[in-house]
Each structure stands twice: as C-alpha cells, then as structure tokens.
Amino acid sequence: MQIRVGMENNVEGRTIAWPLDFPGCFAYGDDETDALIRLPGELLNFEVWIKDHTSDPWINFEGLDIRIEEHYTTHYINEDYKIMPQGQGSEVNAWFVDDWRPLTEEEVSHALSVFRWQRDELLAGLTTIEQYILEKEYPGQRWNIIGIAKHVANAERWYMERLGLTSLASEDLAMDMEERLAQTAAIIEEQFPNFPGQEKVVGIDGEFWSCRKVVRRILWHQRDHIEHIKELVFG
C-alpha cells in the first residue's frame, strides 16, 4: 500500500511525518530520517486503534510503500510578515500542495469518526483522573492537565476560525473544561459535514488554510495532547 508523506521540519526543533491520506496519524522525529523510521510503527498503531473502534475499518496497511512527496520548513513571522528568529512572532505551519485537494465525503466521514473516538478517549481519561492530578502543576509544563484540555478546545476554535466557520470568540468559551470541549466539538460536528468538495483556501496572518489542512491539524492536535496527558499521568 502506497503511503504519501509530507515532511514538516523545524516544529519546535523536531520533524513531523504526515501520512497525507490518513489524518490523525503522524510521527515525530529528530529529523526527516528519524521521523521516517518511526512512521511505520505509528501507522500500524493507528490501524490497530481504528480496528479497536469499528467492525468496518477503512485501512489495512499491508506491504507499506512509503514515499516522501513534500517538504516544508516551519518558520516564524512578525506583524509585517518578515521572517523572524526561531520562537519570535507567529509560527507558520506546513502548507502542502496536497492541502489544496478538496475532501471527499468518505474522507470527512472517516475524519469525524476519528475525531469522535479521540474525544471519547480524552474525556474518558479526564473524568477518571483524580481532581488533584488534574490540578497538579508539573515542572517545565506550561499548563496543568485542566489547562491542556482547555487548550485543545481553544485550538479547535482557532482552527475553525481560520476558515471563518465560527463566530464564537475566545472570551465566549466556557470556564468549565468539559463544557468548553463540548462547545468546540459542536462546531466541528456542525461544520465538518460541509467540507466535502470545498475548494476554499484562505490566507490569514501569513498562513494558508483549507478544509483538508484544518482536518489534519485538529486530529493531530487532539491526539498529540491525549498522549501528552498520558505521559504526565503515567510517566
């Protein structure tokens, strides 16, 4: 099976390998070679995870033929769109040629399934973790676990705002962690079904966005922080 990959370099000092046809799956590495080495394991983990959630899986990774199709280097810009040193200004993440491609109904259906299963996993963890652990401050971490969960919702609102798909302002987000996650999940449930066939591409704050890129980023971000929370809780 051919796996088309986009490589995004310089993401907080790491590389992300994106299997372009399988949003929700990705591999980190120290560089492109390292990310490529790690990718087959992540693909197989993703396959197992999908099959654990449905009796009608849409992937079966046999005879992997992994091909790097695109490369992108993340960079930073200021308000005048001038390139800035690492960590200064706004981060501009990967825009792949593949992100121009409109999503199909099948792709959106699969993306919604992945989003819902991820969200169930996130909420299951949050509701079973003891309160003192949720509120505990971790050395070197920007947020506690409640803060991480709220950040997931904040990012979802921001991603959907890139395409003008929500009027919800950041100050309108609920203070309660679960309520905030429910707010942004409702936006995604409402808007994702409208994505098939959409050719809309928006340039905002120096970065291009399409429906395909929004799906890729939302599913990456939620999974990334599910694993982040697991690491904090279980070590």
Number of C-alpha atoms within 10 A of each C-alpha: 11 13 19 18 23 23 24 24 24 16 18 11 11 15 24 25 28 26 25 23 15 18 21 24 23 25 21 22 18 14 17 20 12 16 22 22 14 16 23 18 12 16 22 16 13 18 17 14 14 20 15 10 12 10 8 8 14 12 15 14 15 9 8 12 11 15 13 16 15 18 17 16 14 18 21 18 20 15 10 8 13 10 14 14 10 16 11 12 16 18 19 16 20 24 20 18 11 16 20 18 17 18 19 14 15 11 18 19 14 17 21 18 15 20 23 16 15 17 19 12 13 20 17 11 15 20 11 9 13 10 12 8 15 19 13 12 14 12 8 6 10 10 16 18 26 18 14 19 23 22 19 22 26 17 17 24 26 20 20 23 15 20 18 10 16 16 11 15 11 12 7 10 19 15 10 11 20 16 14 20 23 16 17 22 18 10 17 21 13 11 14 19 13 13 19 17 12 15 15 14 18 14 11 10 15 16 16 19 21 23 29 26 21 20 25 22 19 24 22 18 17 22 22 15 17 21 12 14 21 13 10 13 13 6 7
